[in-house]
Amino acid sequence: MEIRENEIYTSEETKALLKISQSTFLRLIKKGVLHAYKVGGQYRILGKEILHLVSPNLEQKVTDAYLGVREKVKQRLEKISD
């Protein structure tokens, strides 16, 4: 299935395209990785948001975020042990 940049997808369509569960879908929204809009109590996702999620550039952003969190945890642990 082709993802169209300006198309609006439901949460069910998005989960099917990305092959993810409901919990993963909600986690991606909560973490800000996937931008969704709530309309009448249901999520709507622009195609460009889905395309952004599967782009190669995202991998570097995720790695950077992980390393940032890791460094903060390391600093906190060092403060505790001092």
C-alpha positions in Angstrom: 0.0 0.0 0.0 1.3 3.4 -0.9 1.4 6.1 1.7 0.3 9.5 0.3 1.8 12.5 2.0 -1.4 14.6 2.1 -3.8 11.7 2.9 -5.4 11.5 6.3 -5.2 8.1 7.9 -7.2 6.6 10.8 -5.4 4.9 13.7 -6.4 1.5 12.4 -5.0 2.3 8.9 -1.8 3.7 10.5 -1.3 0.6 12.7 -1.8 -1.7 9.7 0.7 0.3 7.6 3.3 0.3 10.3 2.5 -3.2 11.5 2.3 -2.1 15.1 0.0 -2.8 18.1 -2.4 -0.4 19.8 0.0 0.0 22.7 2.9 0.8 20.5 0.7 3.2 18.5 -0.2 5.1 21.7 3.3 5.0 23.0 4.6 6.6 19.8 2.1 9.4 20.1 2.8 9.9 23.8 6.6 10.1 23.1 6.0 12.6 20.3 7.5 10.3 17.7 4.2 10.1 15.8 2.1 13.3 15.6 -1.6 12.6 15.6 -4.7 14.8 15.8 -7.7 13.8 17.8 -11.0 14.4 16.0 -14.2 13.4 17.7 -12.3 11.1 20.1 -10.5 9.3 17.3 -6.9 9.8 16.1 -6.2 11.1 12.6 -2.7 11.0 11.2 -1.3 12.8 8.1 0.5 10.6 5.6 3.6 12.8 5.9 3.8 11.9 9.6 3.8 8.2 8.8 6.5 8.8 6.1 8.5 10.8 8.5 8.4 7.9 11.0 9.8 5.4 8.5 12.4 7.8 7.1 16.2 7.0 7.6 16.7 10.3 9.4 14.5 9.2 12.2 17.0 6.5 13.2 19.6 9.1 14.0 17.2 11.2 16.0 16.2 8.1 18.1 19.8 7.2 18.7 20.6 10.8 19.8 17.6 10.8 22.1 18.6 7.5 23.6 22.2 8.6 24.2 20.9 11.9 25.8 18.7 10.0 28.2 21.5 7.5 28.9 23.9 10.4 29.8 21.4 12.0 32.1 20.8 8.7 34.0 24.6 8.2 34.2 25.0 11.7 35.7 22.2 11.1 38.3 23.7 7.8 39.3 27.1 9.5 39.8 25.5 12.1 42.0 23.8 9.4 44.1 27.0 7.5 44.6 29.0 10.6 45.7 
